[in-house]
Amino acid sequence: MPGIEKMHSVTRLHAGSATDVGLVRTVNQDQRLVAPPLYAIADGMGGHAAGEVAASVAVRALEEAFSAAGSPTAQALADAARAANQAVWEASVADHKLRGMGTTLVAMALVAKDSTEELAAINIGDSRLYRLRGDDLEQLTADHSLVAEMVAEGQILEEEAEFHPHRNVLTRALGVDPDVEVDLVTETIEPGDRFVLCSDGLYREVSDEQIAAMLRRLADPADAARELVTEAKLRGGNDNITVIVLNVPPVAESASSSTEEKAAPEATEEAATGTEAAPNKRSRRWWRRRAQASRSRIITVRVVAFFVVLLIVLGAGAAAIAWYGRSSYFVGLRGNELTIFQGRPGGVLWFQPTVKQRSGVTTDQVEAQHLAALRAGQTESSMQAARQYISRLRNEYLQATLGTPST
Ligand code: MG
């Protein structure tokens, strides 16, 4: 049902891939599949042409079964891997020349998860899926090889595995039995995540650190895939080398960017053209939301900056007002007692005057003509001046009533 299919696979990955026979082998038995939202690598094994057949039957059957499922889900991917196993197995029993053939298969797809999407990956054998998130390169798949199991069980060190005589022995492969155990992993995806699918021809020559460094240096997936293959050849090229690099677009990317998939040049005979013919409506909506989200993030930064500046200006203003509001004194009334206040009569904005000193002199101890000024607040430049003012009123009153000035 195409309608169901349209519901999912909303993130468009930028894909680039490259493959090379290497410097030792005469035939390239690796196969890659770039069929958004599905990406896979199969590393075939078997005499004569059997390895190539196994790998190509596997990726074709995987793609067919996965797209036939209608709705891309993690379960559909695992089922498709089992269908691929069945197809290779059937082909090998049908033709005695192909007897015993098998292949590795590593595949990843963006699949539906509730209302969102996630990464699903399957693995059988020793091809790998890596994820570079930020600065960390992580192998998301586990190798089904004798040395990997020996390392896991602590029998040998990881460094020894590289040179172990049985390093090519697989403990699990696709197509050698009617049934196969499929490893399925699911992961969240984040903007800027990068994924690398590869056959062992890459990682046996190029260390994880070198893979990570190459990815950091080369943002373009086609460039990165091509350079990784070249690097593996420079370091020995003892096996076929196949690499698919996938970029999850960064969140700030424009919604209208439609030339994401860039074919790997010459190194690749069938460059990755992993573009969905027409992005569905939901995809466009999703992109628009992403673009809006990044725009609003920029706006948010500006708004925050504006408020910071505003707060500084307001703070300076408030300090000036506070200074003005608090820098003088006045004599006013508190009940009927003459009191020295700090501040401005009536206050300035939220800076209310505070009591600095009570005088003990009451309104009935001053001349009546001063009461209006006292009620309004008689401003003085300092505490000293305010004290002198009260003293003056008191003396005036004493003089008037007793006829003798106070000392
Ligand atoms: Mg190989």
Boltz pocket constraint, residues with backbone or C-beta under 6 A from the ligand:
constraints:
  - pocket:
      binder: B
      contacts: [[A, 43], [A, 199], [A, 200], [A, 201], [A, 239], [A, 240]]
      max_distance: 6.0
